[in-house]
Amino acid sequence: MKNENKIRIFLVDDDVVFLKSLEIEFLQLDTFIVETYITGELCLENLSHNPDIIILDYLLDGIDKHAMNGIQVLDEIKAFDVKIPVVMLSQQDRIDVAINCMHHHAYDYVVKSETAFFRLQQIISTTFKYHKMENELNWYMARM
């Protein structure tokens, strides 16, 4: 598949083992260009690469205790471009955490588990099918 047809995904997680496993899973699909970052600050520095979607860890303090947390990074991403879908990813299986993420305009919330990759894959697939239909509708409406 040509690079211009691939989805550019940013994976941001301070758990390097989990991050690498997600990267491997996404790269096996051959529909993604994957960039990985172990801090939110590195992700923010590279937003000019125009990600189509960002998978962002909630805590992000495993490597640097003074690093920005996921909510702070989410707010900065939305300030840069409100249209970038950001899926929050966390060990926190608590509804109040998920609701807080949604209040900060997260696109979705996924708990880290054995099924996290499949859930992420479903979210991404649904998101880009919707965007494709929306673009086709806009194209059609512009021709009327």
PyMOL CGO cylinders between C-alpha atoms (Angstrom):
from pymol import cmd
from pymol.cgo import CYLINDER

trace = [
    CYLINDER, 0.00, 0.00, 0.00, 1.32, 3.44, -0.89, 0.3, 1, 1, 1, 1, 1, 1,
    CYLINDER, 1.32, 3.44, -0.89, 2.20, 5.75, 2.00, 0.3, 1, 1, 1, 1, 1, 1,
    CYLINDER, 2.20, 5.75, 2.00, -0.34, 8.41, 0.96, 0.3, 1, 1, 1, 1, 1, 1,
    CYLINDER, -0.34, 8.41, 0.96, -3.14, 5.86, 1.50, 0.3, 1, 1, 1, 1, 1, 1,
    CYLINDER, -3.14, 5.86, 1.50, -1.92, 4.82, 4.93, 0.3, 1, 1, 1, 1, 1, 1,
    CYLINDER, -1.92, 4.82, 4.93, -3.17, 6.13, 8.24, 0.3, 1, 1, 1, 1, 1, 1,
    CYLINDER, -3.17, 6.13, 8.24, -0.50, 7.98, 10.25, 0.3, 1, 1, 1, 1, 1, 1,
    CYLINDER, -0.50, 7.98, 10.25, -0.85, 6.92, 13.85, 0.3, 1, 1, 1, 1, 1, 1,
    CYLINDER, -0.85, 6.92, 13.85, 1.03, 8.26, 16.87, 0.3, 1, 1, 1, 1, 1, 1,
    CYLINDER, 1.03, 8.26, 16.87, 1.43, 5.84, 19.76, 0.3, 1, 1, 1, 1, 1, 1,
    CYLINDER, 1.43, 5.84, 19.76, 2.35, 7.58, 23.02, 0.3, 1, 1, 1, 1, 1, 1,
    CYLINDER, 2.35, 7.58, 23.02, 3.12, 5.46, 26.07, 0.3, 1, 1, 1, 1, 1, 1,
    CYLINDER, 3.12, 5.46, 26.07, 5.85, 5.37, 28.72, 0.3, 1, 1, 1, 1, 1, 1,
    CYLINDER, 5.85, 5.37, 28.72, 5.55, 1.57, 29.03, 0.3, 1, 1, 1, 1, 1, 1,
    CYLINDER, 5.55, 1.57, 29.03, 8.11, 0.69, 26.35, 0.3, 1, 1, 1, 1, 1, 1,
    CYLINDER, 8.11, 0.69, 26.35, 7.15, -2.99, 26.22, 0.3, 1, 1, 1, 1, 1, 1,
    CYLINDER, 7.15, -2.99, 26.22, 3.47, -2.20, 25.68, 0.3, 1, 1, 1, 1, 1, 1,
    CYLINDER, 3.47, -2.20, 25.68, 4.39, 0.54, 23.21, 0.3, 1, 1, 1, 1, 1, 1,
    CYLINDER, 4.39, 0.54, 23.21, 6.57, -1.82, 21.16, 0.3, 1, 1, 1, 1, 1, 1,
    CYLINDER, 6.57, -1.82, 21.16, 3.91, -4.53, 21.13, 0.3, 1, 1, 1, 1, 1, 1,
    CYLINDER, 3.91, -4.53, 21.13, 1.29, -2.05, 19.87, 0.3, 1, 1, 1, 1, 1, 1,
    CYLINDER, 1.29, -2.05, 19.87, 3.70, -0.79, 17.22, 0.3, 1, 1, 1, 1, 1, 1,
    CYLINDER, 3.70, -0.79, 17.22, 4.35, -4.34, 15.98, 0.3, 1, 1, 1, 1, 1, 1,
    CYLINDER, 4.35, -4.34, 15.98, 0.61, -5.11, 15.86, 0.3, 1, 1, 1, 1, 1, 1,
    CYLINDER, 0.61, -5.11, 15.86, -0.20, -1.98, 13.84, 0.3, 1, 1, 1, 1, 1, 1,
    CYLINDER, -0.20, -1.98, 13.84, 2.73, -2.39, 11.45, 0.3, 1, 1, 1, 1, 1, 1,
    CYLINDER, 2.73, -2.39, 11.45, 1.64, -5.95, 10.62, 0.3, 1, 1, 1, 1, 1, 1,
    CYLINDER, 1.64, -5.95, 10.62, -1.59, -4.58, 9.14, 0.3, 1, 1, 1, 1, 1, 1,
    CYLINDER, -1.59, -4.58, 9.14, 0.23, -2.61, 6.42, 0.3, 1, 1, 1, 1, 1, 1,
    CYLINDER, 0.23, -2.61, 6.42, -2.35, 0.16, 6.57, 0.3, 1, 1, 1, 1, 1, 1,
    CYLINDER, -2.35, 0.16, 6.57, -0.50, 2.35, 9.05, 0.3, 1, 1, 1, 1, 1, 1,
    CYLINDER, -0.50, 2.35, 9.05, 2.51, 4.59, 9.31, 0.3, 1, 1, 1, 1, 1, 1,
    CYLINDER, 2.51, 4.59, 9.31, 3.43, 4.38, 12.98, 0.3, 1, 1, 1, 1, 1, 1,
    CYLINDER, 3.43, 4.38, 12.98, 5.37, 6.88, 15.06, 0.3, 1, 1, 1, 1, 1, 1,
    CYLINDER, 5.37, 6.88, 15.06, 6.05, 6.04, 18.70, 0.3, 1, 1, 1, 1, 1, 1,
    CYLINDER, 6.05, 6.04, 18.70, 6.83, 8.38, 21.57, 0.3, 1, 1, 1, 1, 1, 1,
    CYLINDER, 6.83, 8.38, 21.57, 7.65, 7.60, 25.21, 0.3, 1, 1, 1, 1, 1, 1,
    CYLINDER, 7.65, 7.60, 25.21, 6.62, 11.05, 26.45, 0.3, 1, 1, 1, 1, 1, 1,
    CYLINDER, 6.62, 11.05, 26.45, 3.82, 13.43, 25.64, 0.3, 1, 1, 1, 1, 1, 1,
    CYLINDER, 3.82, 13.43, 25.64, 6.35, 16.19, 25.11, 0.3, 1, 1, 1, 1, 1, 1,
    CYLINDER, 6.35, 16.19, 25.11, 7.94, 14.25, 22.23, 0.3, 1, 1, 1, 1, 1, 1,
    CYLINDER, 7.94, 14.25, 22.23, 4.52, 13.69, 20.70, 0.3, 1, 1, 1, 1, 1, 1,
    CYLINDER, 4.52, 13.69, 20.70, 3.75, 17.41, 20.88, 0.3, 1, 1, 1, 1, 1, 1,
    CYLINDER, 3.75, 17.41, 20.88, 7.10, 18.29, 19.26, 0.3, 1, 1, 1, 1, 1, 1,
    CYLINDER, 7.10, 18.29, 19.26, 6.13, 16.15, 16.26, 0.3, 1, 1, 1, 1, 1, 1,
    CYLINDER, 6.13, 16.15, 16.26, 2.52, 17.19, 15.66, 0.3, 1, 1, 1, 1, 1, 1,
    CYLINDER, 2.52, 17.19, 15.66, 3.71, 18.84, 12.44, 0.3, 1, 1, 1, 1, 1, 1,
    CYLINDER, 3.71, 18.84, 12.44, 3.94, 15.27, 11.04, 0.3, 1, 1, 1, 1, 1, 1,
    CYLINDER, 3.94, 15.27, 11.04, 0.13, 15.49, 10.83, 0.3, 1, 1, 1, 1, 1, 1,
    CYLINDER, 0.13, 15.49, 10.83, -1.08, 12.36, 12.59, 0.3, 1, 1, 1, 1, 1, 1,
    CYLINDER, -1.08, 12.36, 12.59, -4.46, 11.03, 11.52, 0.3, 1, 1, 1, 1, 1, 1,
    CYLINDER, -4.46, 11.03, 11.52, -5.06, 9.65, 15.01, 0.3, 1, 1, 1, 1, 1, 1,
    CYLINDER, -5.06, 9.65, 15.01, -3.21, 9.55, 18.33, 0.3, 1, 1, 1, 1, 1, 1,
    CYLINDER, -3.21, 9.55, 18.33, -3.30, 6.76, 20.90, 0.3, 1, 1, 1, 1, 1, 1,
    CYLINDER, -3.30, 6.76, 20.90, -2.29, 8.42, 24.18, 0.3, 1, 1, 1, 1, 1, 1,
    CYLINDER, -2.29, 8.42, 24.18, -1.50, 6.89, 27.56, 0.3, 1, 1, 1, 1, 1, 1,
    CYLINDER, -1.50, 6.89, 27.56, -3.30, 8.45, 30.52, 0.3, 1, 1, 1, 1, 1, 1,
    CYLINDER, -3.30, 8.45, 30.52, -0.46, 8.69, 33.07, 0.3, 1, 1, 1, 1, 1, 1,
    CYLINDER, -0.46, 8.69, 33.07, 2.88, 9.02, 31.19, 0.3, 1, 1, 1, 1, 1, 1,
    CYLINDER, 2.88, 9.02, 31.19, 5.03, 9.41, 34.31, 0.3, 1, 1, 1, 1, 1, 1,
    CYLINDER, 5.03, 9.41, 34.31, 6.89, 6.09, 34.31, 0.3, 1, 1, 1, 1, 1, 1,
    CYLINDER, 6.89, 6.09, 34.31, 10.09, 7.44, 32.78, 0.3, 1, 1, 1, 1, 1, 1,
    CYLINDER, 10.09, 7.44, 32.78, 10.05, 11.05, 33.98, 0.3, 1, 1, 1, 1, 1, 1,
    CYLINDER, 10.05, 11.05, 33.98, 8.08, 11.89, 37.14, 0.3, 1, 1, 1, 1, 1, 1,
    CYLINDER, 8.08, 11.89, 37.14, 7.87, 15.51, 35.92, 0.3, 1, 1, 1, 1, 1, 1,
    CYLINDER, 7.87, 15.51, 35.92, 6.52, 14.61, 32.47, 0.3, 1, 1, 1, 1, 1, 1,
    CYLINDER, 6.52, 14.61, 32.47, 3.16, 15.93, 31.32, 0.3, 1, 1, 1, 1, 1, 1,
    CYLINDER, 3.16, 15.93, 31.32, 0.29, 13.55, 32.02, 0.3, 1, 1, 1, 1, 1, 1,
    CYLINDER, 0.29, 13.55, 32.02, -2.04, 12.34, 29.30, 0.3, 1, 1, 1, 1, 1, 1,
    CYLINDER, -2.04, 12.34, 29.30, -4.75, 14.91, 30.04, 0.3, 1, 1, 1, 1, 1, 1,
    CYLINDER, -4.75, 14.91, 30.04, -2.27, 17.78, 29.76, 0.3, 1, 1, 1, 1, 1, 1,
    CYLINDER, -2.27, 17.78, 29.76, -0.97, 16.38, 26.47, 0.3, 1, 1, 1, 1, 1, 1,
    CYLINDER, -0.97, 16.38, 26.47, -4.55, 15.86, 25.22, 0.3, 1, 1, 1, 1, 1, 1,
    CYLINDER, -4.55, 15.86, 25.22, -5.34, 19.50, 25.96, 0.3, 1, 1, 1, 1, 1, 1,
    CYLINDER, -5.34, 19.50, 25.96, -2.23, 20.63, 24.03, 0.3, 1, 1, 1, 1, 1, 1,
    CYLINDER, -2.23, 20.63, 24.03, -3.10, 18.41, 21.06, 0.3, 1, 1, 1, 1, 1, 1,
    CYLINDER, -3.10, 18.41, 21.06, -6.63, 19.84, 20.95, 0.3, 1, 1, 1, 1, 1, 1,
    CYLINDER, -6.63, 19.84, 20.95, -5.20, 23.38, 21.14, 0.3, 1, 1, 1, 1, 1, 1,
    CYLINDER, -5.20, 23.38, 21.14, -3.00, 22.52, 18.14, 0.3, 1, 1, 1, 1, 1, 1,
    CYLINDER, -3.00, 22.52, 18.14, -5.81, 20.91, 16.11, 0.3, 1, 1, 1, 1, 1, 1,
    CYLINDER, -5.81, 20.91, 16.11, -9.19, 20.10, 17.60, 0.3, 1, 1, 1, 1, 1, 1,
    CYLINDER, -9.19, 20.10, 17.60, -9.94, 17.67, 14.73, 0.3, 1, 1, 1, 1, 1, 1,
    CYLINDER, -9.94, 17.67, 14.73, -7.21, 15.12, 15.58, 0.3, 1, 1, 1, 1, 1, 1,
    CYLINDER, -7.21, 15.12, 15.58, -8.94, 12.13, 17.17, 0.3, 1, 1, 1, 1, 1, 1,
    CYLINDER, -8.94, 12.13, 17.17, -7.17, 11.14, 20.40, 0.3, 1, 1, 1, 1, 1, 1,
    CYLINDER, -7.17, 11.14, 20.40, -7.92, 7.80, 22.00, 0.3, 1, 1, 1, 1, 1, 1,
    CYLINDER, -7.92, 7.80, 22.00, -6.89, 7.63, 25.64, 0.3, 1, 1, 1, 1, 1, 1,
    CYLINDER, -6.89, 7.63, 25.64, -5.36, 4.37, 26.81, 0.3, 1, 1, 1, 1, 1, 1,
    CYLINDER, -5.36, 4.37, 26.81, -4.94, 3.43, 30.47, 0.3, 1, 1, 1, 1, 1, 1,
    CYLINDER, -4.94, 3.43, 30.47, -4.63, 0.75, 33.12, 0.3, 1, 1, 1, 1, 1, 1,
    CYLINDER, -4.63, 0.75, 33.12, -7.33, 2.72, 34.96, 0.3, 1, 1, 1, 1, 1, 1,
    CYLINDER, -7.33, 2.72, 34.96, -10.56, 0.74, 34.65, 0.3, 1, 1, 1, 1, 1, 1,
    CYLINDER, -10.56, 0.74, 34.65, -12.59, 3.47, 36.32, 0.3, 1, 1, 1, 1, 1, 1,
    CYLINDER, -12.59, 3.47, 36.32, -15.56, 5.30, 34.87, 0.3, 1, 1, 1, 1, 1, 1,
    CYLINDER, -15.56, 5.30, 34.87, -14.58, 8.63, 36.46, 0.3, 1, 1, 1, 1, 1, 1,
    CYLINDER, -14.58, 8.63, 36.46, -11.22, 8.52, 34.63, 0.3, 1, 1, 1, 1, 1, 1,
    CYLINDER, -11.22, 8.52, 34.63, -12.92, 7.76, 31.32, 0.3, 1, 1, 1, 1, 1, 1,
    CYLINDER, -12.92, 7.76, 31.32, -15.44, 10.57, 31.86, 0.3, 1, 1, 1, 1, 1, 1,
    CYLINDER, -15.44, 10.57, 31.86, -12.65, 13.01, 32.68, 0.3, 1, 1, 1, 1, 1, 1,
    CYLINDER, -12.65, 13.01, 32.68, -10.92, 12.11, 29.41, 0.3, 1, 1, 1, 1, 1, 1,
    CYLINDER, -10.92, 12.11, 29.41, -14.14, 12.69, 27.50, 0.3, 1, 1, 1, 1, 1, 1,
    CYLINDER, -14.14, 12.69, 27.50, -14.58, 16.09, 29.17, 0.3, 1, 1, 1, 1, 1, 1,
    CYLINDER, -14.58, 16.09, 29.17, -11.17, 16.96, 27.72, 0.3, 1, 1, 1, 1, 1, 1,
    CYLINDER, -11.17, 16.96, 27.72, -12.42, 15.93, 24.25, 0.3, 1, 1, 1, 1, 1, 1,
    CYLINDER, -12.42, 15.93, 24.25, -10.86, 12.48, 23.96, 0.3, 1, 1, 1, 1, 1, 1,
    CYLINDER, -10.86, 12.48, 23.96, -12.38, 10.58, 21.06, 0.3, 1, 1, 1, 1, 1, 1,
    CYLINDER, -12.38, 10.58, 21.06, -12.58, 7.37, 23.06, 0.3, 1, 1, 1, 1, 1, 1,
    CYLINDER, -12.58, 7.37, 23.06, -11.14, 5.57, 26.09, 0.3, 1, 1, 1, 1, 1, 1,
    CYLINDER, -11.14, 5.57, 26.09, -9.62, 2.09, 26.09, 0.3, 1, 1, 1, 1, 1, 1,
    CYLINDER, -9.62, 2.09, 26.09, -8.46, 0.09, 29.09, 0.3, 1, 1, 1, 1, 1, 1,
    CYLINDER, -8.46, 0.09, 29.09, -5.12, -1.67, 28.64, 0.3, 1, 1, 1, 1, 1, 1,
    CYLINDER, -5.12, -1.67, 28.64, -5.88, -5.38, 28.47, 0.3, 1, 1, 1, 1, 1, 1,
    CYLINDER, -5.88, -5.38, 28.47, -5.39, -8.40, 26.25, 0.3, 1, 1, 1, 1, 1, 1,
    CYLINDER, -5.39, -8.40, 26.25, -8.07, -7.03, 23.91, 0.3, 1, 1, 1, 1, 1, 1,
    CYLINDER, -8.07, -7.03, 23.91, -6.86, -3.39, 23.80, 0.3, 1, 1, 1, 1, 1, 1,
    CYLINDER, -6.86, -3.39, 23.80, -5.30, -3.73, 20.34, 0.3, 1, 1, 1, 1, 1, 1,
    CYLINDER, -5.30, -3.73, 20.34, -8.48, -5.17, 18.84, 0.3, 1, 1, 1, 1, 1, 1,
    CYLINDER, -8.48, -5.17, 18.84, -10.57, -2.44, 20.46, 0.3, 1, 1, 1, 1, 1, 1,
    CYLINDER, -10.57, -2.44, 20.46, -8.20, 0.22, 19.08, 0.3, 1, 1, 1, 1, 1, 1,
    CYLINDER, -8.20, 0.22, 19.08, -8.37, -1.39, 15.66, 0.3, 1, 1, 1, 1, 1, 1,
    CYLINDER, -8.37, -1.39, 15.66, -12.19, -1.24, 15.75, 0.3, 1, 1, 1, 1, 1, 1,
    CYLINDER, -12.19, -1.24, 15.75, -12.20, 2.41, 16.82, 0.3, 1, 1, 1, 1, 1, 1,
    CYLINDER, -12.20, 2.41, 16.82, -9.78, 3.39, 14.04, 0.3, 1, 1, 1, 1, 1, 1,
    CYLINDER, -9.78, 3.39, 14.04, -11.67, 1.42, 11.41, 0.3, 1, 1, 1, 1, 1, 1,
    CYLINDER, -11.67, 1.42, 11.41, -14.99, 2.99, 12.39, 0.3, 1, 1, 1, 1, 1, 1,
    CYLINDER, -14.99, 2.99, 12.39, -13.47, 6.48, 12.56, 0.3, 1, 1, 1, 1, 1, 1,
    CYLINDER, -13.47, 6.48, 12.56, -12.02, 6.37, 9.08, 0.3, 1, 1, 1, 1, 1, 1,
    CYLINDER, -12.02, 6.37, 9.08, -15.07, 4.77, 7.50, 0.3, 1, 1, 1, 1, 1, 1,
    CYLINDER, -15.07, 4.77, 7.50, -17.13, 7.63, 8.95, 0.3, 1, 1, 1, 1, 1, 1,
    CYLINDER, -17.13, 7.63, 8.95, -14.65, 10.26, 7.70, 0.3, 1, 1, 1, 1, 1, 1,
    CYLINDER, -14.65, 10.26, 7.70, -14.66, 8.71, 4.23, 0.3, 1, 1, 1, 1, 1, 1,
    CYLINDER, -14.66, 8.71, 4.23, -18.47, 8.79, 4.10, 0.3, 1, 1, 1, 1, 1, 1,
    CYLINDER, -18.47, 8.79, 4.10, -18.48, 12.37, 5.38, 0.3, 1, 1, 1, 1, 1, 1,
    CYLINDER, -18.48, 12.37, 5.38, -15.98, 13.43, 2.68, 0.3, 1, 1, 1, 1, 1, 1,
    CYLINDER, -15.98, 13.43, 2.68, -18.02, 11.73, -0.03, 0.3, 1, 1, 1, 1, 1, 1,
    CYLINDER, -18.02, 11.73, -0.03, -21.18, 13.44, 1.20, 0.3, 1, 1, 1, 1, 1, 1,
    CYLINDER, -21.18, 13.44, 1.20, -19.43, 16.84, 1.24, 0.3, 1, 1, 1, 1, 1, 1,
    CYLINDER, -19.43, 16.84, 1.24, -18.15, 16.22, -2.30, 0.3, 1, 1, 1, 1, 1, 1,
    CYLINDER, -18.15, 16.22, -2.30, -21.66, 15.30, -3.44, 0.3, 1, 1, 1, 1, 1, 1,
    CYLINDER, -21.66, 15.30, -3.44, -23.27, 18.32, -1.73, 0.3, 1, 1, 1, 1, 1, 1,
    CYLINDER, -23.27, 18.32, -1.73, -20.71, 20.68, -3.31, 0.3, 1, 1, 1, 1, 1, 1,
    CYLINDER, -20.71, 20.68, -3.31, -21.77, 19.41, -6.76, 0.3, 1, 1, 1, 1, 1, 1,
    CYLINDER, -21.77, 19.41, -6.76, -25.50, 20.15, -6.22, 0.3, 1, 1, 1, 1, 1, 1,
]
cmd.load_cgo(trace, "trace")
